Amino acid sequence: MFQVYKAMTVDIIIPVYNAEQTIHETLDSVYAQTFKDFRIIAVDNGSKDGSYDIIRHRCHDAIRWHEAKGPAWARNAGLHFSTAEFFLPLDADDMIEPTFLEKTLDRMTKQTGIVSTGMIRFGLCRDYIRAKKRTFEEQMKSNEIPITSLVRREAYDRTEGYQECVPGWEDWELWISILEDGWDHKIVDEPLFIYRCHSTGMNAQANDHKGELRQKMIQMHSGFQG
């Protein structure tokens, strides 16, 4: 059941769907943070395995929904209960290094809407992608901001939130909307985000519908070139 806590500096929003094999690693990486003023809000999105029992015992708040409605919906649902000045979207099979929150918060300024870091990918692909500072114009051409980036809540509130109509690209659309509104993007050029590559994720599914998604993005953002 959702409980009332004092406002933390960061709320970590974790959508969960059949993640019992990976969620412990994800949560371990959060609890290992050097910055401790955070709360974990996990949204179980119709899981058929034991995911909800895990998050119910390990997270500050666990929200259960019996119908699978996708990660965009789950992130927005978690943010409905968020009271923090900043939030971090984190998928239930990814991880963050212990200094992620400390170092991204240190880069935040009054005009900053997003702080991202370098990314290590593992699983089906293995590489390191350095952090890239992005402008609105650059982000309209390609998405170079990782899904797990620290976000100022005020910047999110001035958008339409994560858009369910562009599944797999909802983070890209949000970054465009935040930058279009005049917020800055800053980076920590260190490999602090650990992303699991697999063949069944939303990014893989998005690649199968790239043409359709591109048309929707053009409708939402005139001049979109991605």
N, C-alpha and C positions, 0 to 999 in steps of 0.2 A: 504494500500500500504506500502511496506517496506520502511523504512526511514533510513537515515544514522545518527548514534549517535557516540559520542566519545566512545572509548573502555572502557567497564566497567570491574570490577574485575571478576564478575560472570554473565554468561548468563544462565537463567533458561529456559529450553527447555520443552515445554508442548505439546504433541500430543493430539489432541482433536477429538473425534468422538461421536456425539449425547450426549453431556455432559452438556446440559443446566441445568439439575437438580443438578449438583454437582460442576460445574466450579467456581461458585461464592465463595464457601467455600475454594476451592483450592487457588484462587487468593487472597482472604482475608488473608490466612495464609502466603502468600508470602509478601504482603504489610505490614504485621505486624512484619517483620524481624527487629531485632536490628541493623543488618548490612545493609546499604542502597545502597551500590554501585553495584546494579544489574540491569539487563535488562531482561524483559520477552519476549521470542520469542515463540509464540503459532502457531502451524500448524494445521489448520482444515483439517481433512482427510476424506472429503466427507460426512460431517454431513447433516442429513435431517431435523434437528430441528433448533432452534435458536442459536446454539453454536457460529457460526461465528459472529453474531451481538454482542454477549457478549464480545468475545475476541477482536473484532475490536475497541470497546469502552474502554476496560479496560487494554489491554496489550500494551506494547511499540511497538511491531511489531506483526501483524497478517497475516499469510500466508494462502491462501485458495487454496485447491486442490479439484477438483470436483469428483475425483474417490477415493474410500476407498482403500488404499494400505497398511494399517497396521502401528502399532506404530514404528516398526524398521525403516521403510522408513521415517516416519514423523520426528523421532528424527534426522536421518541423514540430512534430508532436512532443519530442523531448524539449525543444526550445520553448514550447508553451509553458513548461514548468520551470524554466531557467530564470534565475534572478541575478546572475553574475554580470559583471561589466564586460567580460570576455568569454568566449566559448571555443572549444576545440572539438570538431567532428572527428571521430575515430572509429573506423570499422572494426568489427569483432574478430577479424583475422589479421589485423595489422598491429604494429607496436611503435613505441616512441622511446628514444634514448633517455636516460635519467635527467639530463639537463635541458630537455626540450622546452618545458614551460619556463624555466628560469631564463633561458637565453632569448626566447621569443618575446617574453614580457619585457625584457630589458631593451628590446628594439622598438617597442611601442611608443609612439608620440601622440599628441593630441589629434593630429590629422591622419594618423595611420589607421587603415581599416583592416588590413591583412598582413600578417607576418608569416612567411614560409621558410622552410629549410631545405637543405640537400636531402636526397632520398636514396636509400639503399633498397634495391629490389632483389627478392629471392624467390625461390620456387621454380616455376617454369622458365623464368628469366633471371639472370644474375648480373647486376651492374650497379653503378653509382651514377646518379644524375645530380649534377651540381645545381644549387639554387640560382635562379635567374630573376633579376629585378625586372618587373613588367609594368608597362604603361597600359592604359585603356586600349590604345591603337594596336599595340603588340598582342594583347590578349584577345582582340577580335580576330586575329589571324590564326592563333594556335594556343592551346592551353598548356602553359608551362608552370602553373601553380598547383602543387599537390593538393589532393582532396583534404588531407590532414594538415591544416594551417590554422594558426591562431587568428580569431576573428573578433573584432570589436562588435558588441551586441548592437550598439546604435547604428552601425553601418548596415548590419543585417536587417534591422527594423525598418530602414528606409528603402528596402527592396520588397519584392513580392515573396521572398523566402525561396526555399528550394522548390524548383518547378518539377512537378511530377510528369509533365508532358514531354520532357526530354530525358528519359531514363538513361543513366550512364553519363550524361553530360550536365546533370543538374548542378554540380559544383562549378563547372566552367561557366555556366550561365550566371550563377551567383557572383563569381569573381568579376565578370563583365559588368554586371549591374552595380556592384560596389565601386569599381573604378570609374564607371561612367558618372557616378554621383559625386566624384571629386575626391574620393579618399585615396591615400597613398598606399602603395605596397612596399614593404621592406623585407629584407631577407637576412637569414643567418646562414652563411655559406659553410655549413658543416653537415655531415650526414646524420641527422637526428630523427628522421622519419624512416621507418622500416616497413616496406610495402610488400605484401605477398602476391605474387603473380600466379594466376591459375586460369584455367580455360572456361570456368563457369561464372566468372564475375561480371558485374555490370558493364565494365569497360569492354570485355570481350563481346557481350551481347550488343553493345552500342555500335561496335564496328560492323556488325551484320546489318545494321539499319542506318548507316551513316548518311545516306542520301535523304531519308525521311527526317532525320534529326537536323540536318543542315537546313532544310526548308523551314522547319519550325523555328530554328534560331534566327534565320533571316527575317521571319515574321515578327519576332520579338525584338530584334536589334537590327535596324536597317543598316546595311553596310557590312554585315557579318561576312567574313571571308574564310572561316575555318573549313 
